[in-house]
Amino acid sequence: MKLAVFSDVHGNREAFERVLEDMEGRTLDGIVCLGDAVGYGPDPEDVVQLILERNIPCVMGNHEFGLSRPGARRYFNAMSVQSLDLTRARLSERSLKVIAGWPKKRQRQTMHFVHGCPPGSVLTYLFELDEPVLQRKFSAAGWRDCFVGHTHELELVEWTDGTIERRTIGRDVYRLRGEKCIVNIGSVGQPRDGDNRAKYVIFDSQLRELEVRYVDYNIQATVDRMQALGFPAYYADRLW
């Protein structure tokens, strides 16, 4: 099975449309979204509609969690709360209902999908997990390969015979060799890895081959819309 997996679009329609175009013409058995389709960016409604039009299964990210769960705003700083409020105002009631219904995790064959970290956290970052915690998660896992987002950075964590190897990955093709692996797939709409292009991956589960894709998009168009709509300048500036 060959799947395209993406995460953290964050309302960035320009980046998302270019990523969807990049997927076209490729032989794929499906597409999966790891959450945070909305938040920070100017076009959350358009992004949700594109996901619905293509019937893309999603898991809940922390921004969907913040919009749909009472009390969840306490996990966000003041600037992020401002962004959540602006995002909510730009989402239809139907879209708000849709994102509130996304599950916290999905599994397909030997693959597990979650926003933050396995088995089903939308809030925990992969970089927060030290080796003992990772050992416990890998030992208890009923999956072989897990895909996460949330950090907006690319990383591969492999587990073999109780040994853990962590490494940063980039634009390349990788053969996963660990008994079990966690892949942090980066971000479409808010990259934070020093490269401002949109990121997503294509994974062949039979070969366990991971292709990391980098996609150019019109950053200035997104920045201009964020500024015009009053989104915090911080989130616009760091797109560059």
Secondary structure, 3 states (H helix, E strand, C coil): CEEEEECCCCCCHHHHHHHHHHHCCCCCCEEEECCCCCCCCCCHHHHHHHHHHCCCCECCCHHHHHHHCCCHHHHCCHHHHHHHHHHHHCCCHHHHHHHHCCCCEEEECCEEEECCECCCECCCCHHHCCHHHHHHHHHHCCCCEEEECCCCCEEEEEEECCEEEEECCCCCEEECCCCEEEEEECCCCCCCCCCCCEEEEEEECCCCEEEEEEECCCHHHHHHHHHHHCCCHHHHHCCC
